[in-house]
């Protein structure tokens, strides 16, 4: 789709290990994330634009190679695309996945 785009990953921070167990610390039960699944075609224009801004901000923390417009065209153009959104305890978007069910 974007033949001239160069895609690369940026380094990502790994969660700190617990000194006592050597395992990544689990968030407390009161700070668990919530997940929401939405279809792009079910979003009104204002919500889609706001979501695109939030998703792109997360994307550029770890990846390079796409402009904001290219990102939106790639992930948010098809009304049948489903997104799985993960929100942190504060309500802020913390992650997303593109979901395609095969029926």
TILO-376079 format. One record per residue (C-alpha): residue number from 1; residue in three letters; chain; z, x, y. Coordinates in nm, 3 decimals, always signed. Layout:
<recs>
+-----+------+-------+---------+---------+---------+
!  nr ! rest ! kette !       w !       u !       v !
+-----+------+-------+---------+---------+---------+
! NUM !  ALA !     A !       Z !       X !       Y !
...
+-----+------+-------+---------+---------+---------+
</recs>
This chain:
<recs>
+-----+------+-------+---------+---------+---------+
!  nr ! rest ! kette !       w !       u !       v !
+-----+------+-------+---------+---------+---------+
!   1 !  UNK !     A !  +0.000 !  +0.000 !  +0.000 !
!   2 !  UNK !     A !  +0.087 !  +0.282 !  +0.240 !
!   3 !  UNK !     A !  -0.142 !  +0.557 !  +0.115 !
!   4 !  UNK !     A !  -0.072 !  +0.787 !  +0.411 !
!   5 !  UNK !     A !  +0.307 !  +0.741 !  +0.401 !
!   6 !  UNK !     A !  +0.520 !  +1.027 !  +0.275 !
!   7 !  UNK !     A !  +0.837 !  +0.910 !  +0.104 !
!   8 !  UNK !     A !  +1.144 !  +1.127 !  +0.054 !
!   9 !  UNK !     A !  +1.511 !  +1.082 !  -0.024 !
!  10 !  UNK !     A !  +1.788 !  +1.218 !  +0.195 !
!  11 !  UNK !     A !  +2.110 !  +1.355 !  +0.049 !
!  12 !  UNK !     A !  +2.364 !  +1.083 !  -0.019 !
!  13 !  UNK !     A !  +2.741 !  +1.110 !  -0.012 !
!  14 !  UNK !     A !  +2.913 !  +1.070 !  -0.350 !
!  15 !  UNK !     A !  +3.253 !  +0.892 !  -0.357 !
!  16 !  UNK !     A !  +3.555 !  +1.122 !  -0.368 !
!  17 !  UNK !     A !  +3.714 !  +1.171 !  -0.706 !
!  18 !  UNK !     A !  +4.073 !  +1.077 !  -0.766 !
!  19 !  UNK !     A !  +4.282 !  +1.392 !  -0.810 !
!  20 !  UNK !     A !  +4.486 !  +1.238 !  -1.091 !
!  21 !  UNK !     A !  +4.207 !  +1.098 !  -1.310 !
!  22 !  UNK !     A !  +3.892 !  +1.283 !  -1.207 !
!  23 !  UNK !     A !  +3.718 !  +0.944 !  -1.171 !
!  24 !  UNK !     A !  +3.578 !  +0.778 !  -0.861 !
!  25 !  UNK !     A !  +3.838 !  +0.561 !  -0.688 !
!  26 !  UNK !     A !  +3.793 !  +0.185 !  -0.729 !
!  27 !  UNK !     A !  +3.823 !  -0.036 !  -0.425 !
!  28 !  UNK !     A !  +4.132 !  -0.252 !  -0.427 !
!  29 !  UNK !     A !  +4.096 !  -0.614 !  -0.536 !
!  30 !  UNK !     A !  +4.129 !  -0.731 !  -0.176 !
!  31 !  UNK !     A !  +3.834 !  -0.516 !  -0.064 !
!  32 !  UNK !     A !  +3.575 !  -0.622 !  -0.320 !
!  33 !  UNK !     A !  +3.219 !  -0.681 !  -0.214 !
!  34 !  UNK !     A !  +3.039 !  -1.010 !  -0.245 !
!  35 !  UNK !     A !  +2.681 !  -1.046 !  -0.358 !
!  36 !  UNK !     A !  +2.428 !  -1.300 !  -0.239 !
!  37 !  UNK !     A !  +2.078 !  -1.365 !  -0.367 !
!  38 !  UNK !     A !  +1.817 !  -1.498 !  -0.124 !
!  39 !  UNK !     A !  +1.444 !  -1.567 !  -0.130 !
!  40 !  UNK !     A !  +1.252 !  -1.424 !  +0.167 !
!  41 !  UNK !     A !  +1.064 !  -1.753 !  +0.211 !
!  42 !  UNK !     A !  +1.394 !  -1.939 !  +0.244 !
!  43 !  UNK !     A !  +1.505 !  -1.740 !  +0.549 !
!  44 !  UNK !     A !  +1.437 !  -1.860 !  +0.902 !
!  45 !  UNK !     A !  +1.262 !  -1.609 !  +1.132 !
!  46 !  UNK !     A !  +1.577 !  -1.504 !  +1.318 !
!  47 !  UNK !     A !  +1.772 !  -1.439 !  +0.995 !
!  48 !  UNK !     A !  +1.478 !  -1.253 !  +0.840 !
!  49 !  UNK !     A !  +1.447 !  -1.026 !  +1.145 !
!  50 !  UNK !     A !  +1.823 !  -0.960 !  +1.154 !
!  51 !  UNK !     A !  +1.827 !  -0.888 !  +0.781 !
!  52 !  UNK !     A !  +1.527 !  -0.653 !  +0.816 !
!  53 !  UNK !     A !  +1.717 !  -0.461 !  +1.087 !
!  54 !  UNK !     A !  +2.029 !  -0.432 !  +0.869 !
!  55 !  UNK !     A !  +1.833 !  -0.335 !  +0.557 !
!  56 !  UNK !     A !  +1.626 !  -0.075 !  +0.742 !
!  57 !  UNK !     A !  +1.942 !  +0.080 !  +0.891 !
!  58 !  UNK !     A !  +2.078 !  +0.125 !  +0.538 !
!  59 !  UNK !     A !  +1.744 !  +0.250 !  +0.407 !
!  60 !  UNK !     A !  +1.711 !  +0.532 !  +0.660 !
!  61 !  UNK !     A !  +2.057 !  +0.664 !  +0.569 !
!  62 !  UNK !     A !  +1.911 !  +0.793 !  +0.241 !
!  63 !  UNK !     A !  +1.530 !  +0.775 !  +0.265 !
!  64 !  UNK !     A !  +1.252 !  +0.875 !  +0.501 !
!  65 !  UNK !     A !  +0.881 !  +0.808 !  +0.519 !
!  66 !  UNK !     A !  +0.846 !  +0.450 !  +0.641 !
!  67 !  UNK !     A !  +0.858 !  +0.304 !  +0.989 !
!  68 !  UNK !     A !  +1.059 !  -0.012 !  +1.053 !
!  69 !  UNK !     A !  +0.737 !  -0.217 !  +1.053 !
!  70 !  UNK !     A !  +0.611 !  -0.064 !  +0.727 !
!  71 !  UNK !     A !  +0.949 !  -0.127 !  +0.565 !
!  72 !  UNK !     A !  +0.942 !  -0.493 !  +0.668 !
!  73 !  UNK !     A !  +0.583 !  -0.542 !  +0.549 !
!  74 !  UNK !     A !  +0.663 !  -0.377 !  +0.216 !
!  75 !  UNK !     A !  +0.987 !  -0.560 !  +0.134 !
!  76 !  UNK !     A !  +0.998 !  -0.877 !  +0.346 !
!  77 !  UNK !     A !  +0.642 !  -1.006 !  +0.370 !
!  78 !  UNK !     A !  +0.606 !  -1.196 !  +0.041 !
!  79 !  UNK !     A !  +0.794 !  -1.529 !  +0.066 !
!  80 !  UNK !     A !  +0.851 !  -1.522 !  -0.313 !
!  81 !  UNK !     A !  +1.041 !  -1.191 !  -0.303 !
!  82 !  UNK !     A !  +1.407 !  -1.229 !  -0.388 !
!  83 !  UNK !     A !  +1.672 !  -0.999 !  -0.248 !
!  84 !  UNK !     A !  +2.016 !  -0.928 !  -0.385 !
!  85 !  UNK !     A !  +2.242 !  -0.845 !  -0.091 !
!  86 !  UNK !     A !  +2.582 !  -0.680 !  -0.123 !
!  87 !  UNK !     A !  +2.832 !  -0.727 !  +0.159 !
!  88 !  UNK !     A !  +3.153 !  -0.530 !  +0.204 !
!  89 !  UNK !     A !  +3.495 !  -0.677 !  +0.275 !
!  90 !  UNK !     A !  +3.418 !  -0.674 !  +0.649 !
!  91 !  UNK !     A !  +3.109 !  -0.889 !  +0.592 !
!  92 !  UNK !     A !  +2.866 !  -0.609 !  +0.678 !
!  93 !  UNK !     A !  +2.561 !  -0.549 !  +0.459 !
!  94 !  UNK !     A !  +2.639 !  -0.252 !  +0.230 !
!  95 !  UNK !     A !  +2.341 !  -0.256 !  -0.003 !
!  96 !  UNK !     A !  +2.036 !  -0.446 !  -0.123 !
!  97 !  UNK !     A !  +1.798 !  -0.469 !  -0.416 !
!  98 !  UNK !     A !  +1.457 !  -0.621 !  -0.451 !
!  99 !  UNK !     A !  +1.470 !  -0.868 !  -0.742 !
! 100 !  UNK !     A !  +1.169 !  -0.988 !  -0.937 !
! 101 !  UNK !     A !  +1.242 !  -1.226 !  -1.222 !
! 102 !  UNK !     A !  +0.994 !  -1.226 !  -1.504 !
! 103 !  UNK !     A !  +0.966 !  -1.573 !  -1.643 !
+-----+------+-------+---------+---------+---------+
</recs>
